[in-house]
């Protein structure tokens, strides 16, 4: 089978994939500007027949491989940015830059995508169609995919799109996904309760915003549990509450910050409206005023059912292949959602826990101690390459 051949190709490239991953890991970059990372990618792929597209908004780039004959088009995506946190892994190739770490695996995503590009370029004569390799910065809350789309780097849009995300606390080599909602929309919630401050010994002369804020926090939990169907998960978390300056002063205002996670456009809009109504109504009942600001983040990541079927077919054709259909979505968020809003496609998770490890107890993504078993990376590169080869040859069959 082709997937087996591509896996053998990937195994042969394992040293290159690992070396690129480690080079990126040692010099992490943040946000929409990741020039060193892109430079490393371009150097690794310099000998391949790729046409590069770049735009003004980010250091993102799309490398285009044309097959020997015309046909369909497919996009494969890897993200390049790191997180603003210190690393505590003790690895020989740990971050050399204080306050930055590849704790979400984007270094591995980029290295696997580069591996897939080399695998497919070496088989260019067998391909009918076009493969776009999307090297994207700014995934960690910076909307990098949206900027690249707005810059026209995906024009004309491909016919399909696939991406991988590693999971350190998932069984080694396991590929997992689901049709429909895979990950949530992530929006920021800010509420400021405006009252009237005064002396803490005479609260009746004030309009104390602190108990009003506390009432709003409690009411949000009831709102989620009683207004929305539990079969479609909704999460609203107030992660910060701040008010006052000392023990004997009632402040003029209290502020709250949190996150809203929803799994559909419709639920997202309903929750936003309900939160505004709730906060403003409770504040008004206490002769205060609530200012509610909702900042939209990534939309929900909705996998196309045909793409997940293709992903499963490819994954199970790989040697020792295993694929799991996830029973439930994950309430984290992912800006690959911007791509598959426009193009049918799917994201899958690749388990990178060490062989035989207690994978459920491993440090997860965004941990300062996150460790990746790099022997799983060739499987990821082969999976991406096989998704592209399968789609170019057979479409959604």
C-alpha positions as CSV (number, residue, x, y, z in Angstrom):
1,X,0.0,0.0,0.0
2,X,1.1,3.6,-0.7
3,X,0.8,4.5,3.0
4,X,3.4,1.8,3.9
5,X,5.8,3.1,1.3
6,X,5.4,6.7,2.5
7,X,6.0,5.5,6.1
8,X,9.3,3.9,5.0
9,X,10.2,7.2,3.3
10,X,9.4,9.0,6.5
11,X,11.5,6.6,8.6
12,X,14.4,7.3,6.3
13,X,14.0,11.0,6.9
14,X,13.7,10.6,10.7
15,X,17.2,12.2,11.4
16,X,16.3,15.3,9.3
17,X,12.8,15.7,10.9
18,X,14.3,15.4,14.4
19,X,17.2,17.8,13.6
20,X,14.8,20.4,12.3
21,X,12.5,20.0,15.3
22,X,15.4,20.4,17.8
23,X,16.7,23.5,15.9
24,X,13.3,25.1,16.1
25,X,12.8,24.1,19.7
26,X,16.0,25.7,20.8
27,X,15.1,29.1,19.4
28,X,11.4,29.6,19.9
29,X,9.6,32.6,18.5
30,X,6.3,34.2,19.5
31,X,3.3,35.6,17.7
32,X,3.0,36.5,14.1
33,X,6.7,37.1,13.5
34,X,8.7,33.9,13.4
35,X,11.5,34.7,10.9
36,X,14.2,32.4,12.3
37,X,11.8,29.5,12.2
38,X,10.8,30.2,8.7
39,X,14.4,30.6,7.7
40,X,15.2,27.1,9.2
41,X,12.3,25.6,7.2
42,X,13.4,27.2,4.0
43,X,16.9,26.0,4.4
44,X,15.8,22.5,5.1
45,X,13.6,22.5,1.9
46,X,15.9,24.6,-0.3
47,X,16.6,21.8,-2.7
48,X,13.0,20.9,-3.4
49,X,10.9,22.2,-6.4
50,X,8.6,24.4,-4.3
51,X,7.1,27.8,-5.1
52,X,6.8,30.0,-2.0
53,X,4.0,32.5,-1.3
54,X,4.5,35.1,1.5
55,X,2.3,38.0,2.6
56,X,2.7,41.4,4.4
57,X,1.0,40.6,7.7
58,X,3.0,37.7,9.1
59,X,6.1,35.6,8.5
60,X,3.8,32.8,7.4
61,X,4.5,31.2,4.1
62,X,2.9,28.6,1.8
63,X,5.2,26.3,-0.2
64,X,3.5,24.9,-3.3
65,X,4.4,21.6,-4.9
66,X,3.0,21.0,-8.4
67,X,2.6,17.3,-9.3
68,X,3.6,16.0,-12.7
69,X,0.0,16.2,-14.0
70,X,-2.9,18.6,-13.2
71,X,-5.5,17.6,-10.7
72,X,-7.0,18.4,-7.3
73,X,-5.4,20.6,-4.7
74,X,-4.8,20.0,-1.0
75,X,-3.4,22.0,1.9
76,X,-1.3,20.6,4.8
77,X,-0.7,22.9,7.7
78,X,1.9,23.2,10.5
79,X,2.2,26.1,13.0
80,X,5.5,27.7,14.0
81,X,5.0,29.9,17.1
82,X,5.9,29.1,20.7
83,X,4.4,30.1,24.1
84,X,5.6,32.9,26.5
85,X,6.8,30.6,29.3
86,X,10.0,29.2,30.7
87,X,11.1,25.6,29.9
88,X,11.9,23.1,32.6
89,X,12.5,19.9,30.6
90,X,16.3,19.8,31.0
91,X,16.7,18.7,27.4
92,X,20.0,19.2,25.6
93,X,18.2,21.2,23.0
94,X,15.9,23.1,25.4
95,X,15.0,26.7,24.7
96,X,17.9,29.1,24.8
97,X,15.6,32.1,25.1
98,X,14.3,32.9,28.6
99,X,10.5,33.2,28.8
100,X,9.8,31.2,25.6
101,X,9.1,27.5,25.0
102,X,7.7,25.2,22.4
103,X,5.3,23.8,25.0
104,X,2.4,23.1,22.5
105,X,4.4,21.1,20.0
106,X,4.4,23.5,17.1
107,X,8.1,22.7,16.6
108,X,7.1,19.1,15.9
109,X,4.2,20.2,13.7
110,X,6.5,22.3,11.5
111,X,9.2,19.5,11.3
112,X,6.6,16.9,10.4
113,X,5.2,19.2,7.7
114,X,8.6,19.7,6.3
115,X,9.1,16.0,6.3
116,X,5.8,15.5,4.4
117,X,7.0,18.1,1.9
118,X,10.2,16.2,1.2
119,X,8.4,12.8,1.0
120,X,5.9,14.2,-1.6
121,X,8.5,16.2,-3.6
122,X,10.5,13.0,-4.0
123,X,7.4,11.4,-5.5
124,X,6.4,14.4,-7.5
125,X,6.3,12.3,-10.7
126,X,3.5,10.2,-9.2
127,X,1.3,13.1,-8.2
128,X,-1.6,14.6,-10.2
129,X,-2.5,18.0,-8.7
130,X,-1.1,20.5,-6.2
131,X,0.0,20.3,-2.5
132,X,0.2,23.5,-0.5
133,X,2.3,23.3,2.7
134,X,1.1,26.1,5.0
135,X,3.8,27.1,7.5
136,X,1.8,29.4,9.9
137,X,2.9,31.6,12.8
138,X,0.6,33.1,15.4
139,X,-1.5,30.2,16.4
140,X,-1.3,30.9,20.1
141,X,-4.1,33.4,20.2
142,X,-2.8,35.7,17.4
143,X,-5.1,34.5,14.6
144,X,-2.2,33.7,12.2
145,X,-4.3,31.5,9.9
146,X,-6.9,34.3,9.5
147,X,-4.1,36.8,8.6
148,X,-2.6,34.4,6.0
149,X,-6.1,33.9,4.5
150,X,-6.7,37.6,4.4
151,X,-3.3,38.1,2.7
152,X,-4.5,35.8,-0.1
153,X,-1.9,33.1,0.6
154,X,-4.5,30.4,0.2
155,X,-5.9,31.8,-3.1
156,X,-7.2,30.0,-4.9
157,X,-8.5,27.9,-2.1
158,X,-7.5,24.2,-2.0
159,X,-10.1,21.4,-2.3
160,X,-9.2,19.9,1.1
161,X,-7.1,20.7,4.1
162,X,-5.5,18.5,6.9
163,X,-3.5,19.3,10.0
164,X,-1.9,17.4,12.9
165,X,-1.6,18.3,16.6
166,X,0.6,16.2,18.9
167,X,-0.6,15.0,22.3
168,X,2.0,14.0,24.9
169,X,-0.6,12.3,27.0
170,X,-2.0,10.1,24.2
171,X,-0.8,6.6,23.4
172,X,2.3,6.5,21.3
173,X,1.6,6.6,17.6
174,X,-2.2,6.7,18.0
175,X,-4.0,9.0,15.6
176,X,-7.4,10.3,16.9
177,X,-10.1,12.6,15.6
178,X,-13.9,12.9,15.2
179,X,-16.4,14.2,12.6
180,X,-18.1,17.5,13.5
181,X,-16.9,19.6,16.4
182,X,-13.4,18.6,17.4
183,X,-12.4,21.8,19.3
184,X,-14.3,24.8,20.7
185,X,-14.5,28.4,19.9
186,X,-12.6,30.5,22.5
187,X,-13.7,34.0,23.4
188,X,-12.6,36.3,26.1
189,X,-15.1,37.7,28.6
190,X,-14.5,41.0,30.5
191,X,-17.1,42.4,32.9
192,X,-16.8,45.6,34.9
193,X,-19.4,46.3,37.5
194,X,-19.6,50.1,38.1
195,X,-20.9,51.0,41.6
196,X,-20.3,53.8,44.0
197,X,-17.5,53.5,46.5
198,X,-17.2,54.7,50.1
199,X,-16.2,53.7,53.6
200,X,-16.3,50.0,54.3
201,X,-18.1,50.6,57.7
202,X,-21.0,52.4,55.9
203,X,-21.9,50.1,53.0
204,X,-25.5,51.5,53.0
205,X,-24.1,54.8,51.7
206,X,-22.4,53.1,48.7
207,X,-23.4,50.8,45.9
208,X,-20.9,48.1,46.6
209,X,-19.8,46.4,43.3
210,X,-18.0,43.5,45.0
211,X,-21.0,41.4,46.1
212,X,-22.6,42.2,42.7
213,X,-19.6,40.7,40.9
214,X,-19.7,37.7,43.2
215,X,-23.4,37.2,42.4
216,X,-22.7,37.4,38.7
217,X,-20.0,34.8,38.9
218,X,-22.4,32.4,40.7
219,X,-25.2,33.1,38.3
220,X,-23.0,32.3,35.3
221,X,-22.6,28.8,36.6
222,X,-26.4,28.5,36.9
223,X,-26.8,30.0,33.4
224,X,-24.6,27.4,31.8
225,X,-26.2,24.5,33.6
226,X,-29.8,25.5,33.3
227,X,-30.1,27.4,30.0
228,X,-28.1,25.3,27.6
229,X,-28.4,21.6,26.7
230,X,-25.6,19.6,28.4
231,X,-25.4,17.4,25.4
232,X,-23.5,20.3,23.7
233,X,-20.8,21.3,26.1
234,X,-20.5,24.9,27.1
235,X,-17.8,26.3,29.4
236,X,-17.7,29.8,30.9
237,X,-14.9,30.2,33.4
238,X,-14.2,33.4,35.3
239,X,-10.5,33.1,35.9
240,X,-9.8,36.5,37.5
241,X,-11.7,38.9,39.7
242,X,-10.2,42.1,41.0
243,X,-11.6,45.0,43.1
244,X,-10.5,47.4,45.8
245,X,-7.2,48.6,47.2
246,X,-7.3,48.1,50.9
247,X,-9.4,46.6,53.8
248,X,-11.6,49.5,54.7
249,X,-12.6,51.0,51.3
250,X,-15.5,49.9,49.2
251,X,-14.3,50.4,45.6
252,X,-16.1,52.1,42.7
253,X,-15.8,49.1,40.5
254,X,-15.1,45.4,40.3
255,X,-13.7,43.6,37.2
256,X,-13.8,40.0,36.1
257,X,-12.0,38.2,33.3
258,X,-12.7,34.8,31.8
259,X,-13.2,32.6,28.8
260,X,-16.2,31.3,26.9
261,X,-16.0,27.9,25.1
262,X,-18.7,26.8,22.7
263,X,-19.0,24.2,19.9
264,X,-21.2,25.8,17.3
265,X,-21.8,29.3,15.8
266,X,-25.4,29.2,17.1
267,X,-24.5,28.3,20.7
268,X,-21.7,30.9,20.6
269,X,-24.1,33.7,19.7
270,X,-26.7,32.5,22.3
271,X,-24.2,32.4,25.1
272,X,-22.8,35.9,24.3
273,X,-26.3,37.4,24.4
274,X,-27.2,35.6,27.6
275,X,-24.1,36.7,29.4
276,X,-24.7,40.3,28.5
277,X,-28.3,40.1,29.7
278,X,-27.4,38.3,32.9
279,X,-24.6,40.6,34.0
280,X,-26.4,43.8,33.1
281,X,-29.6,42.6,34.8
282,X,-28.0,41.6,38.1
283,X,-26.1,44.9,38.2
284,X,-29.2,46.9,37.6
285,X,-31.0,45.1,40.3
286,X,-28.4,46.4,42.8
287,X,-28.4,49.9,41.3
288,X,-25.1,49.3,39.6
289,X,-24.1,49.1,36.0
290,X,-22.3,46.2,34.2
291,X,-20.1,46.8,31.2
292,X,-19.7,43.6,29.3
293,X,-17.0,43.1,26.6
294,X,-16.7,39.9,24.6
295,X,-13.6,39.6,22.4
296,X,-14.1,36.8,19.8
297,X,-11.2,34.4,19.5
298,X,-11.0,31.3,17.2
299,X,-14.2,29.8,15.9
300,X,-15.0,26.2,16.6
301,X,-12.9,23.6,14.8
302,X,-15.5,21.6,12.7
303,X,-14.1,18.5,10.9
304,X,-15.7,17.4,7.7
305,X,-17.0,13.8,8.0
306,X,-15.5,12.8,4.7
307,X,-12.1,14.1,5.7
308,X,-12.2,12.1,9.0
309,X,-13.1,9.0,7.0
310,X,-10.1,9.6,4.8
311,X,-7.9,10.2,7.9
312,X,-9.0,6.9,9.4
313,X,-8.4,5.1,6.1
314,X,-4.9,6.5,5.9
315,X,-4.0,6.0,9.6
316,X,-5.0,2.3,9.5
317,X,-3.0,1.7,6.4
318,X,0.2,2.8,8.1
319,X,2.3,0.0,9.7
320,X,1.0,-0.8,13.2
321,X,-1.6,1.9,12.4
322,X,-4.3,2.8,15.0
323,X,-7.0,5.3,14.8
324,X,-9.6,6.3,17.4
325,X,-12.8,8.1,16.9
326,X,-13.1,10.5,19.9
327,X,-16.4,10.3,21.7
328,X,-16.4,14.0,22.7
329,X,-14.8,17.3,21.5
330,X,-11.9,18.9,23.3
331,X,-12.8,22.3,24.7
332,X,-9.4,23.8,23.8
333,X,-9.3,26.0,20.6
334,X,-7.3,25.9,17.4
335,X,-7.0,28.5,14.6
336,X,-6.9,25.8,11.9
337,X,-10.6,26.4,12.3
338,X,-10.2,29.4,10.0
339,X,-9.0,27.2,7.2
340,X,-11.7,24.5,7.5
341,X,-14.4,27.1,7.8
342,X,-13.6,27.7,4.1
343,X,-12.3,24.3,3.0
344,X,-13.5,20.8,3.9
345,X,-10.9,19.2,6.0
346,X,-9.9,17.7,9.4
347,X,-7.4,18.0,12.2
348,X,-6.2,14.9,14.0
349,X,-4.2,14.3,17.2
350,X,-1.0,12.2,17.2
351,X,0.1,10.5,20.4
352,X,3.7,11.2,21.3
353,X,4.0,9.7,24.7
354,X,7.0,7.3,25.0
355,X,6.4,3.7,24.0
356,X,5.0,1.8,27.0
357,X,4.7,5.0,29.1
358,X,1.9,5.8,31.5
359,X,0.6,8.1,28.8
360,X,-2.4,9.4,30.7
361,X,0.0,10.7,33.4
362,X,2.4,12.4,31.1
363,X,2.8,16.2,31.2
364,X,0.3,17.6,28.7
365,X,0.6,20.5,26.2
366,X,1.4,23.9,27.7
367,X,3.4,22.3,30.5
368,X,6.9,23.5,31.2
369,X,8.0,19.9,31.4
370,X,6.3,18.6,28.3
371,X,8.4,15.9,26.6
372,X,7.8,14.5,23.1
373,X,8.9,11.0,22.0
374,X,10.5,12.0,18.7
375,X,10.2,8.4,17.3
376,X,6.5,9.2,16.6
377,X,7.3,12.1,14.3
378,X,8.0,10.1,11.1
379,X,4.5,8.6,11.5
380,X,3.0,12.1,11.6
381,X,5.0,13.1,8.5
382,X,3.9,9.9,6.7
383,X,0.3,10.5,7.7
384,X,0.2,14.0,6.3
385,X,1.9,12.9,3.1
386,X,-0.5,10.0,2.7
387,X,-3.6,12.2,3.3
388,X,-2.3,14.3,0.4
389,X,-1.5,11.4,-1.9
390,X,-4.8,9.7,-1.2
391,X,-6.9,12.8,-1.8
392,X,-5.0,13.8,-5.0
393,X,-5.5,10.3,-6.4
394,X,-9.1,9.4,-5.2
395,X,-10.7,12.6,-3.8
396,X,-13.2,11.7,-1.0
397,X,-13.5,8.1,-2.0
